[in-house]
């Protein structure tokens, strides 16, 4: 049997009479309807919501989320948010569950069933299996009198007055409500677990967020023989050779005790060229800028990036507790590491 063809051709008359104001009005209508659905949801964050949070916090296993269709897609997003914020979670497809995937559910887990109708057949068929292994059920449903709600220990009401879809067919307001309710669970769990930025970064070590929260200056800085470094008394010529050799666009200048006293940058050299005195007679002390910007090796690389952007500079000298240079970090290296703001 051949599949029926769906005619998606738009009538030529419609295309010739498109009205921008009408399009904008329709778009705003959708946002207003879904916004109202969220506002209504605020009043349903009640004792049942608190019980759900407590049950998940006390759960020794994982949160197993199941849902069909659009509800399943929302469920996958909630799973992803939970996993990244300290609550172990997995998604269970209702159809796959009866073909072997029920094996991933254990008695120490907790189930969240997402369904607009609350009577989704594929999920209803799983309820006896969940009861058999005595796993608690949280129902996120649009009908608190539905079969799923009746079999759940905790029911969260995510019903909406109307879908934004004018045909009242495509889940729109209902999926938005489910998504927001899921976010409310995730963020509340995050806060009750005292989950920190560092914890979040540990779950995102390869991404932009992880790098900004974990990467330290000491991991990025030039150090040892790679540090451009001269004393105050050396000739400017030798200082320029040091800058050229180390290729960081600057050199640290130290006093006799080895403490930082200044920096010579490419910009300092360009400014010197505009003066009338003999450059060959100058020392590093004569050419340096005093009180250069510094940072400690234990600071976040993202903090170094922020300082460079704030002061419009391209390098920072890394100093120890005695103000002695132990490294230099360059803007280009931080950009390469993916620390630029997005």
Residue frames as qw, qx, qy, qz and C-alpha x, y, z in Angstrom:
[[0.000, 0.889, 0.458, 0.000, 0.00, 0.00, 0.00],
 [0.422, 0.406, -0.019, 0.810, 1.43, 3.35, -1.01],
 [0.231, -0.443, -0.453, 0.739, 1.59, 6.20, 1.45],
 [0.198, 0.867, 0.450, 0.076, -0.93, 9.00, 0.82],
 [0.435, 0.306, 0.018, 0.847, 0.61, 12.17, -0.52],
 [0.210, -0.745, -0.420, 0.473, 0.29, 15.27, 1.64],
 [0.359, 0.701, 0.260, 0.558, -0.26, 18.47, -0.31],
 [0.445, -0.598, -0.225, 0.628, 1.81, 21.21, 1.31],
 [0.314, 0.335, 0.335, 0.822, 1.59, 23.62, -1.62],
 [0.017, -0.532, -0.392, 0.750, 0.53, 27.10, -0.54],
 [0.393, 0.754, 0.520, 0.082, -2.15, 28.74, -2.63],
 [0.455, 0.295, 0.166, 0.824, -0.70, 31.41, -4.94],
 [0.182, -0.787, -0.276, -0.520, -3.33, 33.90, -3.77],
 [0.681, -0.701, -0.145, 0.156, -2.13, 33.52, -0.16],
 [0.698, -0.137, 0.093, 0.697, 1.49, 34.12, -1.14],
 [0.254, 0.483, 0.270, 0.793, 0.54, 37.25, -3.05],
 [0.329, -0.733, -0.179, -0.568, -1.41, 38.70, -0.10],
 [0.669, -0.249, -0.515, 0.475, 0.85, 38.10, 2.87],
 [0.198, -0.876, -0.063, -0.435, 0.31, 40.73, 5.56],
 [0.428, 0.310, -0.600, 0.600, 3.24, 41.44, 7.89],
 [0.347, -0.356, 0.353, -0.793, 0.96, 42.86, 10.58],
 [0.887, -0.140, -0.116, -0.424, -1.19, 39.74, 10.52],
 [0.798, 0.184, -0.519, 0.247, 1.87, 37.50, 10.76],
 [0.155, 0.357, -0.547, 0.742, 3.20, 39.47, 13.72],
 [0.603, -0.307, 0.158, -0.719, -0.21, 39.34, 15.43],
 [0.937, -0.047, -0.289, -0.191, -0.36, 35.57, 15.08],
 [0.620, 0.266, -0.568, 0.472, 3.16, 35.16, 16.44],
 [0.118, -0.366, 0.449, -0.806, 2.39, 37.34, 19.47],
 [0.787, -0.243, -0.070, -0.563, -0.78, 35.35, 20.09],
 [0.871, 0.037, -0.476, 0.115, 1.22, 32.12, 20.41],
 [0.368, 0.276, -0.544, 0.702, 3.67, 33.73, 22.85],
 [0.392, -0.345, 0.233, -0.820, 0.83, 35.18, 24.93],
 [0.883, -0.183, -0.229, -0.366, -1.02, 31.85, 25.15],
 [0.808, 0.067, -0.491, 0.318, 2.10, 29.96, 26.17],
 [0.134, 0.364, -0.439, 0.810, 3.08, 32.71, 28.61],
 [0.621, -0.351, 0.076, -0.697, -0.35, 32.42, 30.24],
 [0.917, -0.081, -0.383, -0.075, 0.13, 28.67, 30.51],
 [0.562, 0.200, -0.531, 0.602, 3.37, 29.22, 32.41],
 [0.193, -0.380, 0.297, -0.855, 1.77, 31.80, 34.71],
 [0.819, -0.277, -0.139, -0.482, -1.00, 29.32, 35.52],
 [0.828, 0.075, -0.512, 0.217, 1.66, 26.74, 36.31],
 [0.124, 0.453, -0.500, 0.728, 3.06, 28.95, 39.08],
 [0.607, -0.353, 0.220, -0.677, -0.01, 28.26, 41.22],
 [0.965, -0.039, -0.191, -0.175, 0.56, 24.51, 40.89],
 [0.486, 0.379, -0.630, 0.472, 4.02, 24.54, 42.44],
 [0.632, -0.560, 0.063, -0.532, 2.63, 23.22, 45.68],
 [0.636, -0.470, 0.578, -0.201, 3.05, 20.45, 48.25],
 [0.943, 0.242, 0.230, 0.013, 3.02, 17.81, 45.51],
 [0.534, 0.758, -0.273, 0.257, 5.97, 19.55, 43.86],
 [0.243, -0.719, 0.567, -0.319, 7.81, 19.62, 47.20],
 [0.859, -0.178, 0.454, -0.156, 7.11, 15.91, 47.72],
 [0.860, 0.499, 0.004, 0.109, 8.49, 15.16, 44.26],
 [0.252, 0.800, -0.444, 0.315, 11.71, 17.06, 45.00],
 [0.514, -0.548, 0.585, -0.306, 12.14, 15.28, 48.35],
 [0.945, 0.079, 0.302, -0.096, 11.48, 11.88, 46.76],
 [0.730, 0.626, -0.172, 0.215, 14.12, 12.51, 44.09],
 [0.013, -0.775, 0.523, -0.355, 16.65, 13.77, 46.65],
 [0.662, -0.380, 0.583, -0.279, 16.12, 10.61, 48.72],
 [0.929, 0.345, -0.039, -0.132, 16.34, 8.36, 45.66],
 [0.590, -0.546, 0.535, 0.260, 19.44, 6.15, 45.84],
 [0.654, 0.217, 0.603, 0.402, 19.26, 5.27, 42.15],
 [0.151, -0.014, 0.379, 0.913, 18.44, 7.30, 39.05],
 [0.458, 0.475, 0.290, -0.693, 15.51, 9.30, 37.81],
 [0.291, 0.138, 0.836, 0.444, 13.99, 7.34, 34.92],
 [0.340, 0.468, 0.122, -0.806, 11.89, 9.60, 32.68],
 [0.291, 0.213, 0.864, 0.350, 9.47, 8.21, 30.10],
 [0.362, 0.606, 0.226, -0.671, 7.11, 9.82, 27.61],
 [0.588, 0.361, 0.644, 0.330, 5.84, 9.34, 24.06],
 [0.349, 0.776, 0.356, 0.387, 6.12, 11.73, 21.13],
 [0.117, 0.773, -0.116, 0.612, 6.61, 15.38, 22.07],
 [0.669, -0.699, 0.127, -0.217, 6.44, 14.46, 25.76],
 [0.936, -0.095, 0.068, 0.332, 9.34, 12.09, 25.16],
 [0.511, 0.569, -0.045, 0.643, 11.37, 14.89, 23.58],
 [0.296, -0.803, 0.144, -0.498, 10.69, 17.10, 26.60],
 [0.891, -0.447, 0.080, -0.008, 11.65, 14.17, 28.82],
 [0.835, 0.208, -0.032, 0.509, 15.01, 13.83, 27.06],
 [0.176, 0.716, -0.133, 0.663, 15.70, 17.50, 27.67],
 [0.602, -0.705, 0.138, -0.347, 14.88, 17.15, 31.37],
 [0.960, -0.153, 0.018, 0.234, 17.17, 14.12, 31.56],
 [0.619, 0.463, -0.089, 0.628, 20.00, 16.16, 30.01],
 [0.132, -0.761, 0.154, -0.616, 19.47, 19.04, 32.45],
 [0.814, -0.552, 0.082, -0.161, 19.32, 16.72, 35.46],
 [0.924, 0.031, -0.034, 0.379, 22.51, 14.93, 34.48],
 [0.459, 0.521, -0.114, 0.711, 24.38, 18.22, 34.09],
 [0.246, -0.655, 0.186, -0.689, 23.17, 19.55, 37.43],
 [0.088, -0.385, 0.793, -0.463, 23.89, 16.64, 39.74],
 [0.729, 0.032, 0.470, -0.496, 20.83, 14.40, 39.45],
 [0.135, -0.191, 0.903, 0.361, 21.57, 11.10, 37.63],
 [0.639, 0.404, 0.325, -0.568, 18.83, 10.45, 35.08],
 [0.200, -0.074, 0.844, 0.492, 18.06, 8.31, 32.03],
 [0.570, 0.238, -0.092, -0.781, 15.35, 8.32, 29.38],
 [0.357, 0.064, 0.932, -0.005, 13.23, 5.21, 28.84],
 [0.380, 0.087, -0.459, -0.798, 11.27, 4.99, 25.59],
 [0.686, -0.028, 0.456, -0.566, 7.90, 3.39, 26.40],
 [0.876, 0.350, -0.173, -0.282, 7.86, 1.19, 23.28],
 [0.500, 0.499, -0.679, 0.202, 11.44, 0.01, 23.80],
 [0.371, -0.426, 0.626, -0.538, 10.71, -0.72, 27.46],
 [0.866, 0.014, 0.331, -0.374, 8.48, -3.70, 26.64],
 [0.878, 0.439, -0.182, 0.049, 11.14, -5.07, 24.31],
 [0.829, 0.035, -0.306, 0.467, 13.95, -5.33, 26.82],
 [0.228, 0.534, -0.231, 0.781, 14.75, -1.81, 28.02],
 [0.647, -0.671, -0.094, -0.350, 12.79, -2.33, 31.25],
 [0.880, -0.121, -0.271, 0.372, 15.97, -4.07, 32.33],
 [0.360, 0.417, -0.221, 0.804, 17.55, -0.65, 32.94],
 [0.434, -0.624, 0.018, -0.650, 15.04, 0.13, 35.72],
 [0.449, 0.021, -0.791, 0.415, 15.92, -0.88, 39.27],
 [0.428, -0.670, -0.606, 0.035, 13.97, -0.79, 42.53],
 [0.418, -0.510, -0.214, 0.720, 16.11, 2.05, 43.89],
 [0.161, 0.187, 0.372, 0.895, 15.18, 4.26, 40.93],
 [0.241, 0.547, 0.494, -0.631, 12.27, 6.66, 40.63],
 [0.330, 0.387, 0.694, 0.509, 10.02, 7.07, 37.57],
 [0.195, 0.494, 0.137, -0.836, 8.67, 10.28, 36.06],
 [0.367, 0.417, 0.775, 0.302, 5.91, 9.68, 33.50],
 [0.087, 0.383, -0.055, -0.918, 5.15, 12.63, 31.22],
 [0.123, 0.380, 0.839, 0.370, 1.83, 12.64, 29.37],
 [0.207, -0.122, -0.072, -0.968, -0.57, 15.39, 28.37],
 [0.656, -0.265, -0.432, -0.559, -3.60, 13.11, 28.47],
 [0.410, -0.417, 0.675, -0.450, -2.35, 10.97, 31.32],
 [0.860, 0.111, 0.411, -0.282, -3.70, 7.97, 29.44],
 [0.375, 0.636, -0.607, -0.296, -0.92, 7.34, 26.90],
 [0.971, -0.018, -0.089, -0.223, -1.38, 3.65, 26.12],
 [0.723, 0.386, -0.478, 0.317, 2.31, 2.81, 25.86],
 [0.018, 0.451, -0.580, 0.678, 2.95, 4.26, 29.32],
 [0.748, -0.261, 0.182, -0.583, -0.20, 2.79, 30.88],
 [0.941, 0.122, -0.308, -0.061, 1.04, -0.65, 29.78],
 [0.493, 0.404, -0.578, 0.510, 4.24, -0.09, 31.74],
 [0.410, -0.590, 0.262, -0.645, 2.55, 0.78, 35.03],
 [0.943, -0.288, -0.003, -0.168, 2.09, -2.85, 36.20],
 [0.820, 0.264, -0.278, 0.424, 5.77, -3.48, 35.41],
 [0.096, 0.596, -0.352, 0.716, 6.82, -0.49, 37.49],
 [0.677, -0.499, 0.177, -0.511, 4.65, -1.67, 40.37],
 [0.976, -0.020, -0.215, 0.035, 6.09, -5.16, 40.11],
 [0.673, 0.204, -0.343, 0.623, 9.61, -3.89, 40.89],
 [0.420, -0.767, -0.399, 0.277, 8.15, -1.45, 43.44],
 [0.395, 0.064, 0.072, 0.914, 9.64, 1.67, 41.88],
 [0.069, 0.658, 0.447, -0.602, 7.86, 4.91, 42.91],
 [0.340, 0.493, 0.555, 0.578, 6.10, 6.88, 40.17],
 [0.010, 0.528, 0.164, -0.833, 5.78, 10.63, 39.70],
 [0.404, 0.594, 0.641, 0.270, 3.14, 11.61, 37.15],
 [0.025, -0.398, 0.093, 0.912, 3.58, 14.83, 35.15],
 [0.191, 0.415, 0.840, 0.293, 0.20, 14.94, 33.45],
 [0.146, -0.137, -0.171, -0.965, -2.39, 17.28, 32.02],
 [0.679, -0.346, -0.355, -0.541, -5.23, 15.27, 33.58],
 [0.135, -0.426, 0.733, -0.513, -4.99, 14.56, 37.30],
 [0.772, -0.019, 0.418, -0.478, -7.81, 11.99, 37.08],
 [0.672, 0.476, -0.499, -0.269, -6.10, 9.94, 34.40],
 [0.975, -0.098, -0.198, 0.024, -4.87, 6.35, 34.66],
 [0.612, 0.350, -0.391, 0.591, -1.23, 7.39, 35.05],
 [0.178, -0.552, 0.304, -0.756, -2.14, 9.82, 37.84],
 [0.836, -0.369, -0.013, -0.405, -4.16, 7.13, 39.63],
 [0.956, -0.021, -0.201, 0.211, -1.16, 4.79, 39.66],
 [0.434, 0.540, -0.318, 0.647, 1.34, 7.44, 40.78],
 [0.519, -0.441, -0.512, 0.524, 2.52, 8.18, 44.31],
 [0.122, -0.577, -0.092, 0.802, 2.90, 11.86, 43.38],
 [0.433, 0.635, 0.555, 0.320, 1.04, 13.80, 40.69],
 [0.185, -0.408, 0.064, 0.892, 2.19, 17.11, 39.19],
 [0.420, 0.729, 0.523, -0.138, -0.52, 19.01, 37.32],
 [0.261, -0.297, 0.383, 0.835, 0.76, 20.49, 34.05],
 [0.333, 0.630, 0.692, 0.118, -2.63, 21.03, 32.41],
 [0.112, -0.135, 0.177, 0.968, -3.19, 24.04, 30.16],
 [0.427, 0.507, 0.404, -0.631, -6.36, 25.92, 29.22],
 [0.728, 0.653, 0.116, -0.173, -5.59, 25.83, 25.51],
 [0.734, -0.031, 0.360, 0.575, -2.93, 24.89, 23.02],
 [0.000, 0.612, -0.195, -0.767, -1.39, 27.68, 20.97],
 [0.089, 0.038, 0.833, 0.544, -2.15, 25.55, 17.92],
 [0.457, 0.105, 0.019, -0.883, -5.43, 26.87, 16.52],
 [0.669, 0.021, -0.634, -0.387, -6.39, 23.33, 15.51],
 [0.640, -0.497, 0.415, -0.414, -5.85, 22.23, 19.12],
 [0.980, 0.153, -0.124, -0.016, -3.85, 19.30, 17.78],
 [0.641, 0.427, -0.405, 0.492, -0.12, 20.05, 17.89],
 [0.637, -0.620, -0.307, 0.339, 1.22, 20.06, 21.49],
 [0.323, 0.643, -0.072, 0.690, 2.44, 23.62, 22.09],
 [0.355, -0.684, 0.235, -0.592, 1.35, 25.17, 25.38],
 [0.926, -0.348, 0.019, -0.147, 1.31, 21.72, 26.98],
 [0.862, 0.161, -0.172, 0.449, 4.90, 20.92, 26.01],
 [0.159, 0.647, -0.244, 0.705, 6.01, 24.37, 27.16],
 [0.631, -0.608, 0.150, -0.458, 4.36, 23.75, 30.54],
 [0.982, -0.145, -0.055, 0.108, 6.03, 20.32, 30.79],
 [0.657, 0.418, -0.214, 0.590, 9.41, 21.81, 29.93],
 [0.103, -0.673, 0.247, -0.689, 9.09, 24.61, 32.49],
 [0.818, -0.486, 0.084, -0.295, 7.88, 22.22, 35.18],
 [0.940, 0.060, -0.132, 0.310, 10.87, 20.00, 34.43],
 [0.385, 0.553, -0.258, 0.693, 13.20, 22.99, 34.72],
 [0.463, -0.674, 0.164, -0.552, 11.61, 23.89, 38.04],
 [0.957, -0.289, -0.001, 0.003, 12.40, 20.40, 39.32],
 [0.804, 0.291, -0.153, 0.496, 15.97, 20.49, 38.00],
 [0.168, 0.640, -0.233, 0.712, 16.86, 23.90, 39.39],
 [0.640, -0.621, 0.135, -0.432, 15.25, 23.22, 42.77],
 [0.976, -0.143, -0.043, 0.157, 17.17, 19.94, 43.00],
 [0.597, 0.483, -0.199, 0.610, 20.37, 21.76, 42.02],
 [0.137, -0.693, 0.237, -0.666, 19.90, 24.32, 44.78],
 [0.812, -0.494, 0.110, -0.292, 18.94, 21.77, 47.45],
 [0.948, 0.028, -0.074, 0.308, 22.07, 19.75, 46.60],
 [0.301, -0.856, 0.203, 0.367, 24.21, 22.91, 47.03],
 [0.787, 0.331, 0.326, 0.407, 25.46, 22.27, 43.50],
 [0.237, -0.753, 0.131, 0.600, 28.25, 24.73, 42.62],
 [0.493, 0.786, -0.242, -0.285, 29.69, 26.23, 39.44],
 [0.049, -0.566, 0.819, 0.085, 32.69, 23.97, 39.92],
 [0.562, 0.097, 0.805, -0.164, 30.43, 20.91, 40.11],
 [0.642, 0.675, 0.209, -0.299, 28.72, 22.04, 36.92],
 [0.275, 0.780, -0.516, -0.223, 32.08, 22.48, 35.20],
 [0.343, -0.340, 0.876, 0.003, 33.14, 18.97, 36.19],
 [0.630, 0.363, 0.676, -0.121, 30.21, 17.65, 34.15],
 [0.554, 0.822, 0.132, -0.015, 31.20, 19.87, 31.18],
 [0.587, -0.558, 0.303, 0.502, 35.01, 19.55, 31.08],
 [0.517, 0.104, 0.549, 0.648, 35.30, 19.73, 27.30],
 [0.179, 0.789, 0.506, 0.299, 32.92, 22.59, 26.68],
 [0.166, 0.633, -0.042, 0.755, 33.11, 26.37, 26.85],
 [0.571, -0.723, -0.031, -0.387, 31.49, 26.44, 30.29],
 [0.917, -0.318, -0.072, 0.230, 33.91, 23.91, 31.74],
 [0.636, 0.302, -0.074, 0.707, 36.94, 25.75, 30.44],
 [0.068, -0.706, 0.026, -0.705, 35.75, 29.04, 31.89],
 [0.676, -0.641, 0.053, -0.360, 35.15, 27.47, 35.30],
 [0.947, -0.271, 0.084, 0.153, 38.07, 25.04, 35.55],
 [0.742, 0.425, -0.056, 0.516, 41.05, 26.16, 33.47],
 [0.483, -0.794, -0.047, 0.366, 43.70, 27.89, 35.61],
 [0.213, 0.932, -0.275, -0.107, 46.33, 30.44, 34.61],
 [0.420, -0.573, 0.690, 0.136, 49.16, 28.05, 35.53],
 [0.725, 0.204, 0.649, 0.103, 47.90, 25.63, 32.86],
 [0.538, 0.786, 0.278, 0.127, 48.07, 28.27, 30.13],
 [0.094, -0.959, 0.212, 0.164, 51.04, 30.48, 31.01],
 [0.688, 0.531, -0.385, 0.311, 54.53, 30.46, 29.52],
 [0.657, -0.731, 0.176, -0.054, 56.92, 29.47, 32.30],
 [0.837, -0.241, 0.276, 0.407, 60.53, 28.56, 33.00],
 [0.428, -0.214, 0.408, 0.777, 62.86, 29.41, 30.12],
 [0.205, 0.558, 0.640, 0.487, 59.87, 30.53, 28.05],
 [0.163, -0.887, -0.343, 0.261, 59.28, 33.62, 30.22],
 [0.436, 0.649, 0.000, 0.624, 60.61, 36.82, 28.59],
 [0.587, -0.776, -0.160, 0.168, 62.62, 38.33, 31.44],
 [0.534, 0.479, -0.199, 0.667, 65.34, 40.99, 31.81],
 [0.450, -0.538, -0.392, 0.595, 66.73, 43.07, 34.65],
 [0.066, 0.948, 0.213, -0.227, 66.40, 46.83, 34.89],
 [0.276, -0.750, 0.364, 0.479, 70.06, 47.45, 34.01],
 [0.613, 0.115, 0.643, 0.444, 70.27, 45.56, 30.70],
 [0.009, 0.232, -0.339, -0.911, 70.37, 47.54, 27.47],
 [0.626, 0.392, 0.214, -0.639, 67.19, 48.18, 25.60],
 [0.494, 0.450, -0.642, -0.374, 68.74, 46.31, 22.68],
 [0.112, 0.128, -0.973, 0.156, 69.06, 43.15, 24.80],
 [0.407, 0.251, 0.611, -0.631, 65.50, 43.62, 26.05],
 [0.625, 0.458, -0.171, -0.608, 64.25, 43.77, 22.46],
 [0.373, 0.333, -0.853, -0.151, 66.19, 40.59, 21.64],
 [0.139, 0.039, 0.898, -0.416, 64.54, 38.89, 24.64],
 [0.544, 0.386, 0.308, -0.679, 61.10, 40.00, 23.46],
 [0.572, 0.477, -0.466, -0.478, 61.79, 38.80, 19.92],
 [0.206, 0.265, -0.941, 0.034, 63.14, 35.44, 21.06],
 [0.173, 0.154, 0.863, -0.448, 60.26, 34.62, 23.43],
 [0.140, -0.220, -0.669, -0.696, 57.54, 35.89, 21.03],
 [0.159, -0.598, -0.750, 0.235, 55.01, 37.09, 23.58],
 [0.111, 0.773, 0.299, 0.548, 55.10, 40.73, 22.54],
 [0.343, -0.862, 0.139, -0.346, 56.57, 41.88, 25.87],
 [0.648, 0.141, -0.619, 0.420, 59.17, 41.21, 28.50],
 [0.594, -0.761, -0.252, 0.064, 59.11, 41.36, 32.28],
 [0.324, 0.639, -0.371, 0.591, 61.59, 43.70, 33.95],
 [0.755, -0.546, -0.343, 0.117, 62.86, 42.85, 37.45],
 [0.151, -0.912, 0.322, -0.206, 64.98, 44.63, 40.05],
 [0.229, 0.549, -0.779, 0.198, 68.13, 43.26, 41.66],
 [0.433, -0.169, 0.761, -0.453, 66.06, 41.17, 44.09],
 [0.020, 0.093, 0.939, 0.331, 64.17, 39.53, 41.23],
 [0.224, 0.572, 0.640, -0.462, 60.87, 41.25, 42.01],
 [0.360, 0.605, 0.549, 0.451, 58.79, 42.64, 39.17],
 [0.178, -0.502, -0.136, 0.835, 59.34, 46.34, 38.56],
 [0.365, 0.562, -0.101, -0.736, 57.91, 46.84, 35.09],
 [0.714, 0.316, 0.612, 0.130, 57.08, 45.56, 31.61],
 [0.054, 0.474, -0.428, -0.768, 58.22, 46.49, 28.11],
 [0.644, 0.443, 0.610, -0.130, 55.66, 45.89, 25.39],
 [0.469, 0.357, 0.510, 0.626, 55.58, 46.39, 21.63],
 [0.007, -0.910, -0.354, -0.218, 53.54, 49.52, 22.35],
 [0.473, -0.798, 0.079, 0.364, 56.25, 50.91, 24.63],
 [0.580, -0.137, 0.458, 0.659, 58.81, 50.48, 21.86],
 [0.292, 0.630, 0.512, 0.506, 56.64, 52.25, 19.30],
 [0.200, -0.959, -0.201, -0.004, 56.20, 55.18, 21.65],
 [0.586, -0.575, 0.230, 0.523, 59.96, 55.37, 22.18],
 [0.560, 0.254, 0.478, 0.626, 60.57, 55.69, 18.44],
 [0.105, 0.865, 0.353, 0.342, 58.76, 59.03, 18.48],
 [0.445, -0.857, 0.011, 0.259, 61.24, 60.59, 20.92],
 [0.419, 0.870, -0.243, 0.091, 64.42, 62.47, 19.97],
 [0.400, -0.710, 0.579, -0.024, 67.01, 60.93, 22.32],
 [0.371, 0.445, -0.800, -0.157, 69.40, 58.11, 21.39],
 [0.905, -0.202, -0.074, -0.366, 67.59, 54.82, 21.92],
 [0.790, 0.253, -0.501, 0.247, 70.90, 52.95, 21.95],
 [0.139, 0.408, -0.569, 0.701, 71.78, 54.60, 25.26],
 [0.648, -0.369, 0.076, -0.662, 68.62, 53.40, 27.01],
 [0.015, -0.152, 0.959, -0.238, 68.26, 50.56, 29.49],
 [0.282, -0.401, -0.847, -0.207, 65.26, 48.35, 30.17],
 [0.198, -0.531, -0.560, 0.604, 64.47, 50.57, 33.18],
 [0.033, 0.308, -0.124, -0.943, 64.27, 53.65, 30.95],
 [0.298, -0.005, -0.643, -0.705, 61.84, 52.00, 28.53],
 [0.193, -0.286, -0.936, 0.075, 59.59, 50.00, 30.84],
 [0.436, -0.536, -0.210, -0.691, 56.09, 50.82, 32.01],
 [0.002, 0.209, -0.779, 0.592, 55.86, 50.67, 35.78],
 [0.471, 0.089, 0.605, -0.636, 53.15, 48.90, 37.80],
 [0.361, 0.092, -0.735, -0.567, 52.15, 46.39, 35.09],
 [0.800, -0.167, 0.030, -0.576, 48.99, 44.34, 35.43],
 [0.113, 0.321, -0.933, 0.112, 49.56, 40.98, 37.11],
 [0.840, -0.193, -0.142, -0.487, 47.69, 37.85, 38.10],
 [0.479, -0.462, 0.725, -0.178, 48.37, 34.82, 40.27],
 [0.196, 0.230, -0.898, -0.319, 48.98, 31.30, 38.85],
 [0.096, 0.243, 0.933, -0.246, 45.96, 29.91, 40.71],
 [0.382, 0.415, 0.165, -0.809, 43.50, 32.35, 39.17],
 [0.686, 0.446, 0.574, -0.043, 41.03, 31.20, 36.54],
 [0.390, 0.038, 0.509, 0.767, 42.17, 31.66, 32.96],
 [0.055, 0.734, 0.584, 0.342, 38.77, 33.25, 32.32],
 [0.319, -0.873, -0.181, 0.322, 39.62, 35.90, 34.92],
 [0.449, -0.351, 0.366, 0.736, 42.85, 36.65, 33.08],
 [0.248, 0.421, 0.640, 0.593, 40.84, 37.03, 29.87],
 [0.127, -0.876, -0.463, -0.045, 38.46, 39.47, 31.58],
 [0.404, -0.736, 0.038, 0.542, 41.34, 41.58, 32.89],
 [0.406, -0.069, 0.511, 0.755, 42.95, 41.78, 29.45],
 [0.101, 0.624, 0.622, 0.462, 39.68, 42.87, 27.91],
 [0.276, -0.876, -0.346, 0.189, 39.06, 45.40, 30.70],
 [0.345, -0.750, 0.192, 0.531, 42.48, 47.06, 30.39],
 [0.653, 0.747, -0.046, -0.116, 42.81, 46.54, 26.62],
 [0.139, -0.689, 0.702, 0.114, 46.08, 44.62, 26.91],
 [0.826, 0.287, -0.410, -0.259, 47.27, 41.39, 25.31],
 [0.683, 0.099, -0.659, 0.299, 49.40, 39.86, 28.08],
 [0.576, -0.755, 0.083, -0.302, 49.49, 39.52, 31.84],
 [0.298, 0.481, -0.747, 0.347, 52.51, 38.81, 33.99],
 [0.827, -0.406, -0.359, -0.148, 51.97, 35.94, 36.43],
 [0.098, 0.612, -0.563, 0.547, 53.59, 36.56, 39.80],
 [0.584, -0.241, -0.743, 0.223, 54.03, 34.61, 43.02],
 [0.446, -0.800, -0.390, 0.091, 53.34, 35.81, 46.56],
 [0.515, -0.537, 0.052, 0.666, 56.63, 37.75, 46.52],
 [0.365, 0.862, 0.029, -0.351, 55.79, 39.64, 43.31],
 [0.243, -0.470, 0.720, 0.449, 58.36, 37.63, 41.37],
 [0.656, 0.380, -0.306, -0.577, 57.47, 36.66, 37.79],
 [0.529, -0.149, 0.835, -0.030, 56.68, 32.97, 37.39],
 [0.439, 0.357, 0.769, 0.296, 54.98, 33.16, 34.02],
 [0.196, 0.324, -0.135, -0.915, 53.30, 35.22, 31.32],
 [0.416, 0.423, 0.804, -0.032, 49.93, 34.56, 29.72],
 [0.002, 0.155, -0.403, -0.902, 48.92, 35.91, 26.30],
 [0.563, 0.318, 0.229, -0.728, 45.48, 36.78, 24.99],
 [0.568, 0.365, -0.571, -0.468, 45.94, 34.73, 21.81],
 [0.206, 0.119, -0.962, 0.135, 46.48, 31.54, 23.83],
 [0.295, 0.225, 0.676, -0.636, 43.28, 32.13, 25.77],
 [0.594, 0.404, -0.111, -0.687, 41.34, 32.71, 22.56],
 [0.451, 0.308, -0.803, -0.239, 42.76, 29.50, 21.09],
 [0.023, -0.006, -0.929, 0.368, 41.65, 27.65, 24.22],
 [0.235, -0.490, -0.733, -0.410, 38.07, 28.73, 23.52],
 [0.271, -0.469, -0.574, 0.614, 37.72, 31.21, 26.38],
 [0.040, -0.091, -0.203, -0.974, 36.44, 34.08, 24.25],
 [0.385, 0.283, 0.537, -0.695, 32.95, 35.22, 25.24],
 [0.047, 0.201, 0.845, 0.494, 30.15, 33.70, 23.11]]
